[in-house]
Amino acid sequence: MSSTVLKIGPATLLRRLGEVLPGLLLVAMVTAAAYGLRQMPGLSVLSPMIWAILIGIAIANVTGIAPAAHGGIALSGKKLLRLSVALLGLQLTVTQLGDIGLAGLLVIGLAVVSTYCFTLLLGKVMGVHPSLTRLIAAGTSICGASAIAAANAVERAREDHVTYAVAGITLFGTAAMFLLPIAGVALGLDPLAFGLWSGASVHEVAQVVAAGYQAGPEAGDFAVAVKLTRVLTLAPMLILVGLFLGRSRKTGEDGTGGIGFTQTLPLFVLAFLALVLANSFALVPAMIREPLVEATPVMLTAALGALGLNTRFAQLGEHGLRPMALAGIASLFIAGVTLGLITLLF
């Protein structure tokens, strides 16, 4: 017993802390810089998550990463990522479904499912790597960089796949943020119709806010509600992807061996669902929930910054322009499908 205690005693804890501290400090600096850039005029159109991954890429490719930092960066890019995705459940409630209405829920559900499946099929036709295709499909159909990060927690894709997917989703989500309000005016959409269109088709939450409120507070409020409801589809998507990958790995399709329950259905997904239910019934005290809600986007930003620190330009160049074209076509698809459904049902 005494030897076991010594193995996890202060000396061991200090040693392990020393192995990850340099990387954690670097990730913290990247995160702080991302939030700092977000406050500068003209730069707020990109979320801190996007800035973090861009800063991480710049550091990795300009100055390089010291070997001592690798442990902390790996910890931030994996463990912290899964924890922050689970905590997203504290920002969602089941009652949001009722606020949207049956027709609105139908638009969201059909848009998410059709876009995800369309992107998978098109990626296969275009010859894009399956892992990268699934990340682009998640980001386009659900919630941008956050969905890509969450999908990667199940996917366990290469860092350059994650970075490329985030780059594509950011580019076309930003374009939609500017173009949808112009199109909404040209099409004569009323505030609720435009709020539904932007919330169901624009990628990032921040981009939805920027697009939705350009049509007024009523459109903006509804767009955010629609977007958060769309985020609820993250859990079933992760479960289905996990089950698919689990079956593939069991049959040796990816060259690996068997896979356990917590890999097929990760615990962080179950935690996400549990927190959604707990938040829906107000089971989490405000003094606990509010700090966690505020910390979650910071943690996601740090995790994506860590992924950026593991990315090299040479890796991104290997993929060419086909994945970027896939992200663009998928973005046009979800915008077109949601607009068509809104025209049909409202």
Contacts in CASP RR format, 6 or more apart in sequence:
PFRMAT RR
TARGET T0000
AUTHOR 0000-0000-0000
METHOD contacts of the structure
MODEL  1
MSSTVLKIGPATLLRRLGEVLPGLLLVAMVTAAAYGLRQMPGLSVLSPMI
WAILIGIAIANVTGIAPAAHGGIALSGKKLLRLSVALLGLQLTVTQLGDI
GLAGLLVIGLAVVSTYCFTLLLGKVMGVHPSLTRLIAAGTSICGASAIAA
ANAVERAREDHVTYAVAGITLFGTAAMFLLPIAGVALGLDPLAFGLWSGA
SVHEVAQVVAAGYQAGPEAGDFAVAVKLTRVLTLAPMLILVGLFLGRSRK
TGEDGTGGIGFTQTLPLFVLAFLALVLANSFALVPAMIREPLVEATPVML
TAALGALGLNTRFAQLGEHGLRPMALAGIASLFIAGVTLGLITLLF
6 12 0 8 1.000
19 71 0 8 1.000
19 72 0 8 1.000
20 71 0 8 1.000
20 72 0 8 1.000
20 75 0 8 1.000
21 72 0 8 1.000
22 66 0 8 1.000
22 68 0 8 1.000
22 69 0 8 1.000
22 72 0 8 1.000
23 68 0 8 1.000
23 69 0 8 1.000
23 70 0 8 1.000
23 71 0 8 1.000
23 72 0 8 1.000
23 73 0 8 1.000
23 75 0 8 1.000
23 76 0 8 1.000
24 72 0 8 1.000
24 75 0 8 1.000
24 76 0 8 1.000
26 59 0 8 1.000
26 65 0 8 1.000
26 69 0 8 1.000
26 72 0 8 1.000
26 73 0 8 1.000
26 309 0 8 1.000
27 72 0 8 1.000
27 73 0 8 1.000
27 76 0 8 1.000
27 302 0 8 1.000
27 305 0 8 1.000
27 306 0 8 1.000
27 309 0 8 1.000
28 302 0 8 1.000
30 52 0 8 1.000
30 55 0 8 1.000
30 56 0 8 1.000
30 59 0 8 1.000
30 302 0 8 1.000
30 305 0 8 1.000
30 306 0 8 1.000
30 309 0 8 1.000
31 48 0 8 1.000
31 52 0 8 1.000
31 298 0 8 1.000
31 301 0 8 1.000
31 302 0 8 1.000
31 305 0 8 1.000
33 51 0 8 1.000
33 52 0 8 1.000
33 55 0 8 1.000
34 48 0 8 1.000
34 49 0 8 1.000
34 51 0 8 1.000
34 52 0 8 1.000
34 55 0 8 1.000
34 301 0 8 1.000
34 305 0 8 1.000
35 48 0 8 1.000
35 51 0 8 1.000
35 298 0 8 1.000
35 301 0 8 1.000
36 48 0 8 1.000
37 43 0 8 1.000
37 48 0 8 1.000
37 51 0 8 1.000
37 55 0 8 1.000
38 44 0 8 1.000
38 46 0 8 1.000
38 47 0 8 1.000
38 48 0 8 1.000
38 51 0 8 1.000
43 51 0 8 1.000
45 174 0 8 1.000
45 177 0 8 1.000
45 210 0 8 1.000
46 170 0 8 1.000
46 174 0 8 1.000
47 145 0 8 1.000
47 204 0 8 1.000
47 205 0 8 1.000
47 206 0 8 1.000
47 207 0 8 1.000
47 301 0 8 1.000
48 297 0 8 1.000
48 298 0 8 1.000
48 301 0 8 1.000
49 145 0 8 1.000
49 146 0 8 1.000
49 149 0 8 1.000
49 166 0 8 1.000
49 297 0 8 1.000
49 300 0 8 1.000
49 301 0 8 1.000
49 304 0 8 1.000
50 145 0 8 1.000
50 166 0 8 1.000
50 170 0 8 1.000
50 204 0 8 1.000
50 304 0 8 1.000
52 301 0 8 1.000
52 302 0 8 1.000
52 304 0 8 1.000
52 305 0 8 1.000
52 308 0 8 1.000
53 145 0 8 1.000
53 163 0 8 1.000
53 166 0 8 1.000
53 304 0 8 1.000
53 305 0 8 1.000
53 307 0 8 1.000
53 308 0 8 1.000
53 311 0 8 1.000
55 305 0 8 1.000
56 305 0 8 1.000
56 308 0 8 1.000
56 309 0 8 1.000
56 311 0 8 1.000
57 163 0 8 1.000
57 308 0 8 1.000
57 309 0 8 1.000
57 311 0 8 1.000
57 313 0 8 1.000
59 65 0 8 1.000
59 309 0 8 1.000
60 308 0 8 1.000
60 309 0 8 1.000
60 310 0 8 1.000
60 311 0 8 1.000
60 312 0 8 1.000
61 311 0 8 1.000
61 312 0 8 1.000
61 313 0 8 1.000
65 73 0 8 1.000
65 309 0 8 1.000
65 310 0 8 1.000
69 309 0 8 1.000
72 306 0 8 1.000
73 306 0 8 1.000
73 309 0 8 1.000
73 310 0 8 1.000
74 306 0 8 1.000
74 310 0 8 1.000
76 302 0 8 1.000
76 303 0 8 1.000
76 305 0 8 1.000
76 306 0 8 1.000
77 303 0 8 1.000
77 305 0 8 1.000
77 306 0 8 1.000
77 307 0 8 1.000
77 310 0 8 1.000
78 153 0 8 1.000
80 299 0 8 1.000
80 302 0 8 1.000
80 303 0 8 1.000
80 306 0 8 1.000
81 149 0 8 1.000
81 152 0 8 1.000
81 153 0 8 1.000
81 300 0 8 1.000
81 303 0 8 1.000
81 306 0 8 1.000
82 153 0 8 1.000
82 266 0 8 1.000
82 268 0 8 1.000
83 268 0 8 1.000
83 299 0 8 1.000
84 149 0 8 1.000
84 296 0 8 1.000
84 299 0 8 1.000
84 300 0 8 1.000
84 303 0 8 1.000
85 146 0 8 1.000
85 149 0 8 1.000
85 150 0 8 1.000
85 153 0 8 1.000
85 234 0 8 1.000
85 268 0 8 1.000
85 272 0 8 1.000
85 300 0 8 1.000
86 268 0 8 1.000
86 269 0 8 1.000
86 271 0 8 1.000
86 272 0 8 1.000
86 275 0 8 1.000
87 275 0 8 1.000
87 292 0 8 1.000
87 293 0 8 1.000
87 295 0 8 1.000
87 296 0 8 1.000
87 299 0 8 1.000
88 146 0 8 1.000
88 150 0 8 1.000
88 231 0 8 1.000
88 234 0 8 1.000
88 272 0 8 1.000
88 275 0 8 1.000
88 296 0 8 1.000
89 272 0 8 1.000
89 273 0 8 1.000
89 275 0 8 1.000
89 276 0 8 1.000
89 279 0 8 1.000
90 275 0 8 1.000
90 278 0 8 1.000
90 279 0 8 1.000
90 284 0 8 1.000
90 289 0 8 1.000
90 292 0 8 1.000
90 293 0 8 1.000
90 296 0 8 1.000
91 228 0 8 1.000
91 231 0 8 1.000
91 279 0 8 1.000
91 293 0 8 1.000
91 296 0 8 1.000
92 228 0 8 1.000
92 231 0 8 1.000
92 232 0 8 1.000
92 276 0 8 1.000
92 279 0 8 1.000
93 276 0 8 1.000
93 279 0 8 1.000
93 280 0 8 1.000
94 276 0 8 1.000
94 277 0 8 1.000
94 280 0 8 1.000
95 280 0 8 1.000
96 225 0 8 1.000
96 228 0 8 1.000
96 229 0 8 1.000
96 232 0 8 1.000
97 105 0 8 1.000
97 229 0 8 1.000
97 232 0 8 1.000
98 105 0 8 1.000
99 225 0 8 1.000
99 229 0 8 1.000
100 108 0 8 1.000
100 225 0 8 1.000
100 226 0 8 1.000
100 229 0 8 1.000
103 345 0 8 1.000
103 346 0 8 1.000
104 196 0 8 1.000
104 200 0 8 1.000
104 226 0 8 1.000
104 345 0 8 1.000
105 229 0 8 1.000
106 341 0 8 1.000
106 345 0 8 1.000
107 196 0 8 1.000
107 200 0 8 1.000
107 338 0 8 1.000
107 341 0 8 1.000
107 342 0 8 1.000
107 345 0 8 1.000
108 200 0 8 1.000
108 226 0 8 1.000
108 229 0 8 1.000
108 230 0 8 1.000
108 233 0 8 1.000
109 233 0 8 1.000
110 337 0 8 1.000
110 341 0 8 1.000
111 141 0 8 1.000
111 200 0 8 1.000
111 201 0 8 1.000
111 334 0 8 1.000
111 337 0 8 1.000
111 338 0 8 1.000
111 341 0 8 1.000
112 141 0 8 1.000
112 142 0 8 1.000
112 230 0 8 1.000
112 233 0 8 1.000
112 237 0 8 1.000
113 141 0 8 1.000
114 333 0 8 1.000
114 337 0 8 1.000
115 137 0 8 1.000
115 140 0 8 1.000
115 141 0 8 1.000
115 330 0 8 1.000
115 333 0 8 1.000
115 334 0 8 1.000
115 337 0 8 1.000
116 137 0 8 1.000
116 138 0 8 1.000
116 140 0 8 1.000
116 141 0 8 1.000
116 142 0 8 1.000
116 237 0 8 1.000
118 330 0 8 1.000
118 333 0 8 1.000
119 133 0 8 1.000
119 136 0 8 1.000
119 137 0 8 1.000
119 140 0 8 1.000
119 141 0 8 1.000
119 326 0 8 1.000
119 330 0 8 1.000
119 333 0 8 1.000
120 133 0 8 1.000
120 134 0 8 1.000
120 137 0 8 1.000
122 326 0 8 1.000
122 329 0 8 1.000
122 330 0 8 1.000
123 133 0 8 1.000
123 326 0 8 1.000
124 130 0 8 1.000
124 133 0 8 1.000
126 322 0 8 1.000
126 325 0 8 1.000
126 326 0 8 1.000
127 322 0 8 1.000
128 136 0 8 1.000
128 319 0 8 1.000
128 322 0 8 1.000
128 323 0 8 1.000
128 326 0 8 1.000
129 161 0 8 1.000
129 319 0 8 1.000
129 323 0 8 1.000
131 155 0 8 1.000
131 157 0 8 1.000
131 158 0 8 1.000
131 161 0 8 1.000
132 157 0 8 1.000
132 161 0 8 1.000
132 164 0 8 1.000
132 165 0 8 1.000
132 319 0 8 1.000
132 323 0 8 1.000
133 323 0 8 1.000
133 326 0 8 1.000
134 151 0 8 1.000
134 155 0 8 1.000
134 157 0 8 1.000
134 241 0 8 1.000
135 148 0 8 1.000
135 151 0 8 1.000
135 152 0 8 1.000
135 155 0 8 1.000
135 157 0 8 1.000
135 161 0 8 1.000
135 162 0 8 1.000
135 165 0 8 1.000
136 148 0 8 1.000
136 165 0 8 1.000
136 168 0 8 1.000
136 169 0 8 1.000
136 323 0 8 1.000
136 326 0 8 1.000
136 327 0 8 1.000
136 330 0 8 1.000
137 330 0 8 1.000
138 144 0 8 1.000
138 147 0 8 1.000
138 148 0 8 1.000
138 150 0 8 1.000
138 151 0 8 1.000
138 237 0 8 1.000
138 241 0 8 1.000
139 145 0 8 1.000
139 147 0 8 1.000
139 148 0 8 1.000
139 151 0 8 1.000
139 165 0 8 1.000
139 169 0 8 1.000
139 203 0 8 1.000
140 169 0 8 1.000
140 172 0 8 1.000
140 203 0 8 1.000
140 327 0 8 1.000
140 330 0 8 1.000
140 331 0 8 1.000
140 333 0 8 1.000
140 334 0 8 1.000
141 147 0 8 1.000
141 233 0 8 1.000
141 237 0 8 1.000
141 330 0 8 1.000
141 334 0 8 1.000
142 230 0 8 1.000
142 231 0 8 1.000
142 233 0 8 1.000
142 234 0 8 1.000
142 237 0 8 1.000
143 203 0 8 1.000
143 204 0 8 1.000
143 205 0 8 1.000
143 227 0 8 1.000
143 230 0 8 1.000
143 231 0 8 1.000
143 234 0 8 1.000
144 166 0 8 1.000
144 169 0 8 1.000
144 173 0 8 1.000
144 203 0 8 1.000
144 204 0 8 1.000
145 166 0 8 1.000
145 169 0 8 1.000
145 170 0 8 1.000
145 203 0 8 1.000
145 204 0 8 1.000
145 300 0 8 1.000
145 304 0 8 1.000
146 204 0 8 1.000
146 205 0 8 1.000
146 231 0 8 1.000
146 234 0 8 1.000
146 300 0 8 1.000
147 234 0 8 1.000
147 237 0 8 1.000
148 162 0 8 1.000
148 165 0 8 1.000
148 166 0 8 1.000
148 169 0 8 1.000
149 162 0 8 1.000
149 300 0 8 1.000
149 303 0 8 1.000
149 304 0 8 1.000
149 307 0 8 1.000
150 234 0 8 1.000
150 238 0 8 1.000
151 237 0 8 1.000
151 238 0 8 1.000
151 241 0 8 1.000
152 162 0 8 1.000
152 307 0 8 1.000
153 238 0 8 1.000
153 266 0 8 1.000
153 268 0 8 1.000
154 238 0 8 1.000
154 241 0 8 1.000
154 242 0 8 1.000
154 245 0 8 1.000
154 266 0 8 1.000
154 269 0 8 1.000
155 241 0 8 1.000
155 245 0 8 1.000
158 315 0 8 1.000
159 307 0 8 1.000
159 308 0 8 1.000
159 310 0 8 1.000
159 311 0 8 1.000
159 315 0 8 1.000
160 311 0 8 1.000
160 312 0 8 1.000
160 315 0 8 1.000
160 316 0 8 1.000
160 318 0 8 1.000
160 319 0 8 1.000
162 307 0 8 1.000
162 311 0 8 1.000
163 307 0 8 1.000
163 308 0 8 1.000
163 311 0 8 1.000
163 316 0 8 1.000
164 316 0 8 1.000
164 319 0 8 1.000
164 323 0 8 1.000
164 324 0 8 1.000
165 323 0 8 1.000
165 327 0 8 1.000
166 304 0 8 1.000
167 316 0 8 1.000
167 324 0 8 1.000
168 323 0 8 1.000
168 324 0 8 1.000
168 327 0 8 1.000
168 328 0 8 1.000
169 203 0 8 1.000
169 204 0 8 1.000
169 327 0 8 1.000
169 331 0 8 1.000
170 203 0 8 1.000
170 204 0 8 1.000
171 324 0 8 1.000
171 327 0 8 1.000
171 328 0 8 1.000
172 203 0 8 1.000
172 327 0 8 1.000
172 328 0 8 1.000
172 331 0 8 1.000
173 202 0 8 1.000
173 203 0 8 1.000
173 204 0 8 1.000
173 207 0 8 1.000
173 331 0 8 1.000
174 207 0 8 1.000
175 331 0 8 1.000
176 201 0 8 1.000
176 202 0 8 1.000
176 203 0 8 1.000
176 207 0 8 1.000
176 211 0 8 1.000
176 331 0 8 1.000
176 335 0 8 1.000
177 202 0 8 1.000
177 207 0 8 1.000
177 210 0 8 1.000
177 211 0 8 1.000
178 211 0 8 1.000
180 194 0 8 1.000
180 197 0 8 1.000
180 198 0 8 1.000
180 201 0 8 1.000
180 202 0 8 1.000
180 211 0 8 1.000
180 212 0 8 1.000
180 335 0 8 1.000
181 194 0 8 1.000
181 198 0 8 1.000
181 211 0 8 1.000
181 212 0 8 1.000
181 214 0 8 1.000
181 215 0 8 1.000
184 194 0 8 1.000
184 197 0 8 1.000
184 215 0 8 1.000
185 215 0 8 1.000
187 339 0 8 1.000
189 197 0 8 1.000
189 215 0 8 1.000
189 342 0 8 1.000
191 215 0 8 1.000
191 216 0 8 1.000
191 218 0 8 1.000
191 219 0 8 1.000
191 220 0 8 1.000
191 222 0 8 1.000
192 218 0 8 1.000
192 219 0 8 1.000
192 222 0 8 1.000
193 342 0 8 1.000
193 346 0 8 1.000
194 212 0 8 1.000
194 215 0 8 1.000
194 219 0 8 1.000
194 223 0 8 1.000
195 212 0 8 1.000
195 215 0 8 1.000
195 219 0 8 1.000
195 220 0 8 1.000
195 222 0 8 1.000
195 223 0 8 1.000
195 226 0 8 1.000
196 222 0 8 1.000
196 223 0 8 1.000
196 226 0 8 1.000
196 338 0 8 1.000
196 342 0 8 1.000
196 346 0 8 1.000
197 335 0 8 1.000
197 338 0 8 1.000
197 339 0 8 1.000
197 342 0 8 1.000
198 208 0 8 1.000
198 211 0 8 1.000
198 212 0 8 1.000
198 215 0 8 1.000
198 219 0 8 1.000
198 220 0 8 1.000
198 223 0 8 1.000
198 226 0 8 1.000
199 208 0 8 1.000
199 211 0 8 1.000
199 212 0 8 1.000
199 223 0 8 1.000
199 224 0 8 1.000
199 226 0 8 1.000
199 227 0 8 1.000
199 230 0 8 1.000
200 226 0 8 1.000
200 227 0 8 1.000
200 230 0 8 1.000
200 334 0 8 1.000
200 338 0 8 1.000
201 334 0 8 1.000
201 335 0 8 1.000
201 336 0 8 1.000
201 338 0 8 1.000
201 339 0 8 1.000
202 208 0 8 1.000
202 211 0 8 1.000
202 223 0 8 1.000
202 227 0 8 1.000
203 331 0 8 1.000
205 224 0 8 1.000
205 227 0 8 1.000
205 228 0 8 1.000
205 231 0 8 1.000
208 223 0 8 1.000
208 224 0 8 1.000
208 227 0 8 1.000
209 220 0 8 1.000
209 223 0 8 1.000
209 224 0 8 1.000
211 223 0 8 1.000
212 219 0 8 1.000
212 220 0 8 1.000
212 223 0 8 1.000
212 224 0 8 1.000
213 219 0 8 1.000
213 220 0 8 1.000
213 223 0 8 1.000
232 276 0 8 1.000
234 272 0 8 1.000
235 269 0 8 1.000
235 272 0 8 1.000
235 273 0 8 1.000
235 276 0 8 1.000
238 266 0 8 1.000
238 269 0 8 1.000
238 272 0 8 1.000
239 265 0 8 1.000
239 269 0 8 1.000
242 263 0 8 1.000
242 264 0 8 1.000
242 265 0 8 1.000
242 266 0 8 1.000
243 264 0 8 1.000
243 265 0 8 1.000
245 254 0 8 1.000
245 259 0 8 1.000
245 264 0 8 1.000
246 258 0 8 1.000
246 259 0 8 1.000
246 260 0 8 1.000
246 263 0 8 1.000
246 264 0 8 1.000
248 254 0 8 1.000
249 255 0 8 1.000
249 256 0 8 1.000
249 257 0 8 1.000
249 258 0 8 1.000
249 259 0 8 1.000
250 257 0 8 1.000
250 258 0 8 1.000
250 259 0 8 1.000
275 284 0 8 1.000
277 283 0 8 1.000
278 284 0 8 1.000
279 289 0 8 1.000
END
